């Protein structure tokens, strides 16, 4: 199995969030999915998802 580098995972999560905002799927005032939900949806660790949340 090929492992994905940590930076690549963070980038993938960040791109996911930015895409939701850019397309208008998530708009100002909306509640975004919980950290746990994003962990499940993206298949990433909580720390990776949390890092994205902290940088926005």
C-alpha angles and dihedrals in degrees: 000000000000114000120217116232114251092242090054091053091050090048091050091052092046091050090050092054093044091050092053090051095043094050092048094242086124113038133182109288095024120124109239121215116281121263089253092052092050090049089056095042095047097035092229136126120273090243092058093049091044091053090058092049092051094051096054 
